[in-house]
């Protein structure tokens, strides 16, 4: 029954299913015989009771103990089954994210690769004509396209990790999460002359690293799709109800095309804004993170004058996968 090269003590310490079962069952296996022996001893001390009555009592007590053992084992198996189901769901999400990651990687990296090839050919033509100024312009275009590739890869890695990262819940202050996100985008915010206004303060129970990533992606999305004719203003509001915290992130940028709001959180979605390009991987990452907390995220299709994204973080969330 035990591994031939392992002693009983080593088997108990193993992280395998057998080791876990032995660790759980050992106290019960010791306690039940002791209880049964104590009951039998107590019954033998009873005077004036017929042997039939004593036998019936002893049998009833033993049946009860066995029933308790079966109930305990079934509860143990049920708990492990739930854990296995949660793990299977987690693996399913990870596999789905991996498939979408591969598709998105191939799709997103083709664009800058095409630009590099195109401007490379134009660069060769300019050099052949000794047109130095045009050659420099094409070289800058090649450099800009090359710089886009690490950004695309980082975004896709964030998305794939968000699908299987375990949630570490802690108590957090909303403004501190936003400050951490803004710090990551500080150069871009400064270059855009952007301002972030936090209208109300709330406390929320969440994974601070992941929710900071949500805010960082939404801030980057607002910067990327800002209007060039006015300073960018990002307004973040929050409120609490009986279920948890709801957060609204607004900006005065170009906004979303209503036709694309339904697919904007798809990692392969493109052209989700009324102007500019941008990829859907950042919003897809936001959705994965928010849903892993048991919340929902949506774009307000009725908002005018920019973009408004709303998401919720409930106080109670599904079992940890």
Beta strands, then each sheet from edge to edge (+ up, - down):
strand 1: 170-173
strand 2: 195-198
strand 3: 203-206
strand 4: 233-240
strand 5: 244-251
strand 6: 297-299
strand 7: 307-314
sheet 1: 1+ 3-
sheet 2: 2+ 4+ 5- 7+ 6-
end
